[in-house]
Amino acid sequence: MATAKELMNRSKRLIGALGRGETGTNAEDVDDLAALNAFMNSLWLNGDAVYDIQEQSLTVTTVSHTVGPTGNTVITRPITIESAVQRKNNIDYPIELLTEQQYRAITAKSVTSDIVSQAWYQPLMPDGKIFFFPTPSESITVLIRSRTQIEAFTINETVALPPGYEDMLAYNLALRLAPEYQREVPEMVRLTAATTLRNIKRLNYEPPTAYSSDGGRYSINSDTFGTR
């Protein structure tokens, strides 16, 4: 886990703008943070998102539960859900995460239980929707670990980045900061920046698919939403 300030200091060390153990001034931090968030904006434009891993507690009462800025649980909308458990009497019961096809293959969705065993996450906009099986027979507590989009860094905010993201940000920010500090970028730094960014792009690539609020799939060819 790293803060924006730690990332920025590391980037400056990579181009020789800081020595080992040194830290940037407050004035430099303002400019460096602006450069970091500008780089983040360029990643959004290219679809190469940067994620934070967060854990959230949900109070679930029905078969489906929305999560997002206007959802049943108001949080930053998850991009994906990495894992989930139901907590009951201080015992955590694992919840298997299903694909859409696996969830839709369940025929007896009306079955109820005080313990849920499976879930499918549908990343709708503006709120994602989690479908549970069996349907909760009472109010339950579910803990999810999810990837959420980082829109901007604050200077001392600690974020839990997935593997590979911290290197990608540090090395690519070094390229952006070098002209501002009138520094030459070492070839190793340039190559590592390109390699780490390429790896993140490959990791994040998905075929272009979008969903309407009623669950329809968007067709690029026809520019319409269809039913599933």
N, C-alpha and C positions, 0 to 999 in steps of 0.2 A: 504494500500500500504506500502511496506517495501523495504529497501535497503539490499544488501547483508551484509553490516556491522551490521545493526540492527538485522538481522537474526542470525548472528554469535555471537553477544553479548548476545542475548537471549538464544542461545544454551549453552553458557558457564555459564550463570546464573543458568540454569536448573541442571547443574552438580556441581555447587558451585565453578567454576573456576573464576567467577566474582561476586562481590557484587552488590546490587541495586545501580543504578546510575553510576557504573563504566563502563569503556570502554576499549577495548583491545588496545595494543600498535601497532604501525605500523608493527613491525616484526611479531607479532602474527597474524595480519590481513592477511599478505601474506600467512602464513601457513594455516590459517583457510579458506581463499578463495580457496586455492588449494584443501582442504578437501571437501568443498561445491561443487565445480565443479566436483570433482571425484565422489561424490555421484550422481550428475546429470548424469554423463556418465553411471553409473550403472543403473539408471532409464531408459535411452535410450535403453540399451542392453536388458532390460526386457520388453520393450514396455510400461513402465509406465510414459508417458510423463508429463512434467510440462509446463504449458502454461502462457502466458502473454496476457491480454486483450488489444487490440489496436484499435484505430479508424483511418481510412484512408479515404482520399478523392480520388475518381476516376472520370476521365473525360471519359464518355462512348459515343461512336458514332455508335456502331453496336449491333446486337442482342446478341453477346457474347463478353466477355472481360476477358483477362487473367491477373492473379495476381501472382507474384512470382519473383524469381531472374532474370528471362529473360522475364517477361510478359509485357503486354501493360502498366501496372502500376508496377514498380519495387519496391517490398516490400518483407518482409519475407513471404513465402508462408503460407496462413492461413490453419489451420487444419480444423476449422469449421467457419462459419459466424453466429454470434449470432443475429444480427439485421441489417437492412438496411433502409435508407430513400433516397428519391430524393429531393435535395434542389433546388428550383426554385423561384426566386424573394424573397429570404429570408423566404420562407415558406417550411417546411419539409413535404413531402408526404410519409407516411409509405409504405414500400415494403414488401409484404407477401413472406416469404421464403417457397418454395415448396420442396417436396420430388421429387426424380427422377420420380417416378410413376405419380405424379400429373402433373409435367411439360410435360412429354411425352404424357399425355392424352389431352393436348391442341391441338386441330386440326388446328386452324386458326393462326399459328405462324407468318404468314406474315403480320398480322395487325400491323399498325404503329400508334404511338401517341407521343406527346411531354411529356407525363407523363407515366412512367412505374409503374405497380402495383404489379408485381410478379417477382420472380427470383429463380433460382435453382443453387446451387453451386456444381460443380463436382471437387473433390480434386485430380486432376491429378498431375503427377510429370513431370518436376520440377515446373511447373506453374499450379495453379488451374484455373478453368474456370467458370465464372459466365454467365448464360444464362438469358436474360431479356424478359419479356412480358408485354405489347406489345413491338415490336421492336422500339427503339428510332427513331423518325423522324428528330431529330436534336441532336446536341451535348448536353449532359446532365451531371449534377454533382450528383454523388451518394456517400453517406457516409456509410461506413460499419464499424461495430464493430465485430472484429474477434478474435479467439483464435490462437495465433502464438507460435510456439515452441521456448522455451528458450534454446539456445545451451550452453551458459555459462553466469555466472554472472560477472559483474565488481563491484568493491568495493562500489561505491556510486550511482550506477544506481537504480532508483526507478522503480519497476515493479508492475503492477496491477494484482495480483494473484487471480484466482477464489476462491470461498469459500472453506476452508479446506486445501488449499495448503500451506499456511504460517505455520500452526501448524505442518503439516506433515514434512516440511523441517526443522523447528526448532528442533523438538523432535528427528528426525532421525539423524540430524547432531550432536546433543548432544551425541549420541551413538558413533559416529566416533571420536569426539574430546576427549572424556573421557580418552582413553589410552594415548593420547599425553599430557594431563595435569595431568596424574596420578591420576585420580579421579574415584570413584565408581559411577556407574549409579543408581540413586534411582529407586526402583521398579515401582513407578508411572510413571516415565519418560519412562522406558522400555515398559510398557504396553501401554502408550499413543502413543509412536512411532509406535508400531505394529498395533494398532487400526487405526490410521490416515492413515498409508500407505495402509492398507487393504481396507479402504474406497476409497482411490484414485484409487487403482487398479480396484475395482469394478465399479467405475464411468467411467473409461477409457476403460473398456473391450468392444471390438467389435468383431464380427465374422471376421476372417481373409479374407479380400477382397482387391484386388489391381486392378488398372486400367492402361491400356496402353494409349499412347498419343492419339490414335484414339477413345478412349472411350470403348474399349473392356474390359470385365470382366475376371479376372484371375481365373482359376479353379485350386484348390490345387490338386484335384484328378488326373487330366489329365496333369497338368503342362503346360497348354496352355491358350492363351487369346481367348475368344469367343466374338461374336458380341452380341449386345443387341438391 
